[in-house]
Amino acid sequence: MGGFAVDRIFFMPHAIYVALIVGAVASPLFAQNALPVDVAPRCAVNDAEFASWFEGGDPENKLVLPALGLEGRFENDCDFYK
């Protein structure tokens, strides 16, 4: 009887580890991250505006400038997120 309790205590942590590993491996296989087919381009950004977010106005291998935060007035949600 004493051996059964020891085996059970030893087995339980291993079973938990196996379950965690199986769950971590299997969950991305069943994830459904597909984008909807009818996405509306509400907050489009042109090339010049996009380039202004980078150091020197060139997005190629440049640093991204920090956001202005809440300094300005925003007319809509797109202005806030830009």
Backbone as a chain_set.jsonl record, in Angstrom:
{"seq": "MGGFAVDRIFFMPHAIYVALIVGAVASPLFAQNALPVDVAPRCAVNDAEFASWFEGGDPENKLVLPALGLEGRFENDCDFYK", "coords": {"N": [[0.826, -1.183, 0.0], [1.975, 1.216, 0.746], [3.807, 1.62, -1.291], [2.173, 2.208, -3.48], [1.165, 4.757, -2.907], [3.502, 6.277, -3.016], [4.239, 5.905, -5.696], [2.039, 7.119, -6.902], [2.249, 9.811, -6.053], [4.637, 10.462, -7.302], [3.961, 10.129, -9.984], [1.905, 11.991, -10.585], [2.882, 14.795, -10.867], [4.336, 14.504, -13.275], [2.354, 13.77, -15.09], [0.893, 16.113, -15.159], [2.752, 17.873, -16.31], [3.04, 16.696, -18.841], [0.432, 17.033, -19.825], [0.307, 19.846, -19.944], [2.281, 20.382, -21.874], [1.249, 19.042, -24.127], [-1.114, 20.505, -24.451], [-0.045, 23.064, -25.009], [1.217, 22.605, -27.446], [-0.853, 21.688, -29.071], [-2.813, 23.721, -29.087], [-2.215, 25.97, -30.906], [-2.707, 24.665, -33.301], [-5.428, 24.445, -33.544], [-6.357, 27.006, -33.523], [-8.263, 29.784, -34.657], [-7.635, 32.257, -36.506], [-8.415, 33.791, -38.668], [-8.83, 36.537, -40.881], [-11.671, 38.644, -41.419], [-13.503, 38.63, -44.526], [-14.686, 40.915, -45.449], [-13.458, 43.412, -44.708], [-13.386, 46.809, -43.895], [-11.624, 49.577, -45.093], [-11.11, 51.867, -42.956], [-9.347, 53.636, -41.636], [-7.203, 54.648, -43.373], [-3.79, 55.177, -44.346], [-1.67, 57.322, -46.038], [1.365, 57.177, -48.071], [3.126, 59.333, -47.511], [2.282, 60.265, -44.989], [2.728, 57.958, -43.459], [5.526, 57.748, -43.69], [6.254, 59.98, -42.228], [6.221, 59.176, -39.63], [8.653, 58.136, -39.02], [12.154, 58.481, -38.279], [13.739, 61.089, -39.923], [11.942, 60.908, -41.994], [12.004, 58.631, -43.5], [11.103, 55.389, -43.836], [12.716, 53.156, -44.173], [14.754, 51.107, -42.477], [14.939, 52.842, -40.23], [14.523, 54.636, -37.109], [11.503, 54.589, -35.227], [9.543, 57.369, -34.559], [8.546, 58.766, -31.384], [5.166, 58.658, -30.133], [2.859, 61.404, -30.148], [1.202, 61.492, -28.07], [-1.408, 62.663, -26.021], [-1.586, 65.298, -26.853], [-2.779, 66.738, -28.959], [-5.916, 67.734, -30.516], [-8.461, 65.51, -31.284], [-10.412, 64.584, -33.953], [-11.707, 62.27, -34.616], [-11.748, 58.664, -34.14], [-9.727, 57.592, -35.779], [-7.796, 59.648, -35.994], [-6.876, 59.668, -33.373], [-5.635, 57.122, -33.122], [-3.632, 57.286, -34.993]], "CA": [[0.0, 0.0, 0.0], [2.861, 2.371, 0.82], [4.409, 1.814, -2.593], [1.183, 2.814, -4.364], [1.103, 6.189, -2.609], [4.731, 6.878, -3.528], [4.132, 5.925, -7.15], [1.015, 8.09, -7.274], [2.814, 11.143, -5.84], [5.668, 10.654, -8.323], [3.346, 10.154, -11.311], [1.02, 13.141, -10.787], [3.533, 15.965, -11.485], [4.702, 14.199, -14.656], [1.126, 13.816, -15.885], [0.557, 17.528, -15.327], [3.698, 18.429, -17.288], [2.687, 16.161, -20.157], [-0.809, 17.698, -20.236], [0.647, 21.225, -20.307], [3.027, 20.367, -23.137], [0.311, 18.668, -25.187], [-1.994, 21.656, -24.64], [0.696, 24.152, -25.649], [1.504, 22.235, -28.83], [-2.089, 21.485, -29.824], [-3.674, 24.896, -29.171], [-2.08, 26.722, -32.154], [-3.232, 23.904, -34.427], [-6.874, 24.62, -33.621], [-6.688, 28.428, -33.446], [-8.922, 30.323, -35.838], [-7.269, 33.661, -36.547], [-8.628, 34.281, -40.026], [-9.419, 37.859, -40.988], [-12.921, 38.645, -42.184], [-13.308, 38.953, -45.939], [-15.302, 42.199, -45.761], [-12.836, 44.445, -43.894], [-13.532, 48.145, -44.474], [-10.446, 50.42, -44.805], [-11.608, 53.099, -42.346], [-8.269, 54.535, -41.219], [-6.111, 54.472, -44.328], [-2.652, 56.084, -44.192], [-0.925, 57.426, -47.292], [2.813, 56.951, -47.929], [3.784, 60.49, -46.889], [1.958, 60.267, -43.565], [3.434, 56.823, -42.861], [6.95, 58.089, -43.621], [6.466, 61.012, -41.201], [6.33, 58.522, -38.325], [10.013, 57.615, -38.878], [13.242, 59.446, -38.213], [14.176, 61.545, -41.231], [10.898, 60.712, -42.99], [12.322, 57.459, -44.325], [10.826, 54.194, -43.035], [13.678, 52.086, -44.44], [15.785, 50.916, -41.451], [15.025, 54.023, -39.374], [13.822, 54.557, -35.836], [10.146, 55.115, -35.189], [9.431, 58.508, -33.65], [7.55, 58.524, -30.339], [3.837, 59.227, -30.352], [2.646, 62.714, -29.545], [0.369, 61.315, -26.892], [-2.725, 63.292, -26.032], [-1.375, 66.737, -26.988], [-3.646, 67.365, -29.947], [-7.353, 67.45, -30.501], [-8.759, 64.444, -32.216], [-11.759, 64.706, -34.489], [-12.321, 60.947, -34.681], [-10.893, 57.591, -33.63], [-8.559, 57.414, -36.646], [-6.799, 60.636, -35.594], [-6.303, 59.232, -32.098], [-4.763, 55.964, -33.297], [-2.494, 57.635, -35.836]], "C": [[0.871, 1.247, 0.0], [3.503, 2.674, -0.522], [3.461, 2.49, -3.573], [1.13, 4.318, -4.154], [2.344, 6.894, -3.15], [4.688, 6.973, -5.043], [3.144, 6.989, -7.615], [1.551, 9.523, -7.12], [3.861, 11.444, -6.911], [5.049, 10.838, -9.702], [2.572, 11.446, -11.569], [1.74, 14.36, -11.378], [3.907, 15.718, -12.94], [3.483, 14.246, -15.568], [0.71, 15.26, -16.141], [1.472, 18.165, -16.367], [3.368, 17.964, -18.705], [1.427, 16.844, -20.678], [-0.54, 19.141, -20.657], [1.372, 21.292, -21.652], [2.104, 20.034, -24.303], [-0.631, 19.835, -25.476], [-1.299, 22.8, -25.35], [0.973, 23.854, -27.115], [0.22, 22.178, -29.658], [-2.893, 22.764, -30.002], [-3.451, 25.735, -30.426], [-2.647, 25.986, -33.362], [-4.722, 24.129, -34.622], [-7.292, 26.081, -33.543], [-7.299, 28.891, -34.756], [-8.698, 31.829, -35.857], [-7.455, 34.246, -37.933], [-9.277, 35.662, -39.984], [-10.729, 37.769, -41.748], [-12.674, 39.092, -43.62], [-13.858, 40.331, -46.3], [-14.757, 43.343, -44.891], [-12.944, 45.786, -44.616], [-12.305, 48.987, -44.112], [-10.872, 51.783, -44.261], [-10.5, 54.089, -42.032], [-7.054, 54.33, -42.118], [-5.039, 55.542, -44.097], [-1.909, 56.119, -45.525], [0.578, 57.304, -47.029], [3.513, 58.091, -47.211], [3.514, 60.531, -45.386], [2.675, 59.124, -42.846], [4.917, 57.14, -42.688], [7.227, 59.124, -42.532], [6.576, 60.417, -39.801], [7.744, 58.03, -38.048], [11.031, 58.748, -38.88], [13.705, 59.812, -39.622], [13.144, 61.352, -42.327], [11.126, 59.535, -43.907], [12.096, 56.194, -43.496], [11.839, 53.068, -43.201], [14.786, 52.079, -43.389], [15.999, 52.144, -40.583], [14.257, 53.788, -38.084], [12.422, 55.15, -35.966], [10.109, 56.238, -34.165], [8.374, 58.222, -32.591], [6.22, 59.201, -30.677], [3.718, 60.567, -29.648], [1.766, 62.628, -28.31], [-0.968, 61.992, -27.054], [-2.613, 64.807, -26.179], [-2.391, 67.402, -27.906], [-5.112, 67.073, -29.718], [-7.634, 66.434, -31.592], [-10.206, 64.558, -32.664], [-12.474, 63.354, -34.541], [-11.333, 59.906, -34.153], [-9.634, 57.408, -34.466], [-7.46, 58.395, -36.27], [-6.116, 60.22, -34.3], [-5.299, 58.106, -32.307], [-3.588, 56.239, -34.193], [-1.457, 58.293, -34.975]], "O": [[0.549, 2.23, -0.668], [3.723, 3.836, -0.863], [3.905, 3.27, -4.416], [1.058, 5.075, -5.122], [2.241, 7.997, -3.687], [5.055, 7.999, -5.615], [3.386, 7.679, -8.605], [1.316, 10.358, -7.992], [3.954, 12.581, -7.375], [5.556, 11.619, -10.507], [2.593, 11.946, -12.693], [1.227, 14.925, -12.344], [3.806, 16.63, -13.761], [3.577, 14.715, -16.703], [0.228, 15.586, -17.226], [1.005, 18.921, -17.218], [3.413, 18.75, -19.651], [1.362, 17.199, -21.855], [-1.113, 19.607, -21.642], [1.094, 22.171, -22.469], [2.172, 20.676, -25.351], [-0.915, 20.12, -26.639], [-1.899, 23.446, -26.21], [0.964, 24.766, -27.942], [0.214, 22.578, -30.822], [-3.607, 22.886, -30.998], [-4.44, 26.198, -30.994], [-3.028, 26.619, -34.346], [-5.227, 24.017, -35.739], [-8.489, 26.365, -33.501], [-6.901, 28.444, -35.832], [-9.484, 32.586, -35.288], [-6.697, 35.132, -38.326], [-10.155, 35.926, -39.162], [-10.886, 36.917, -42.622], [-11.74, 39.847, -43.89], [-13.526, 40.863, -47.359], [-15.535, 44.157, -44.392], [-12.633, 45.887, -45.803], [-11.975, 49.1, -42.931], [-10.983, 52.747, -45.019], [-10.714, 55.295, -42.158], [-6.002, 53.887, -41.66], [-5.346, 56.667, -43.702], [-1.56, 55.075, -46.076], [1.006, 57.327, -45.875], [4.399, 57.853, -46.39], [4.421, 60.804, -44.599], [3.176, 59.311, -41.737], [5.5, 56.83, -41.649], [8.322, 59.145, -41.969], [6.993, 61.112, -38.875], [8.017, 57.552, -36.947], [10.785, 59.828, -39.417], [14.027, 58.931, -40.42], [13.442, 61.609, -43.493], [10.516, 59.444, -44.972], [12.835, 55.953, -42.541], [11.814, 52.109, -42.429], [15.66, 52.946, -43.404], [17.137, 52.456, -40.233], [13.449, 52.866, -37.981], [12.2, 56.094, -36.724], [10.585, 56.08, -33.04], [7.406, 57.513, -32.863], [6.175, 60.188, -31.413], [4.408, 60.822, -28.66], [1.613, 63.612, -27.586], [-1.592, 61.902, -28.111], [-3.47, 65.532, -25.674], [-2.816, 68.527, -27.642], [-5.492, 66.282, -28.854], [-7.089, 66.515, -32.693], [-11.116, 64.623, -31.837], [-13.704, 63.299, -34.512], [-10.214, 60.242, -33.768], [-8.575, 57.1, -33.919], [-6.291, 58.011, -36.229], [-4.908, 60.401, -34.148], [-4.216, 58.135, -31.723], [-2.614, 55.486, -34.161], [-0.398, 58.678, -35.469]]}, "num_chains": 1, "name": "protein.A"}
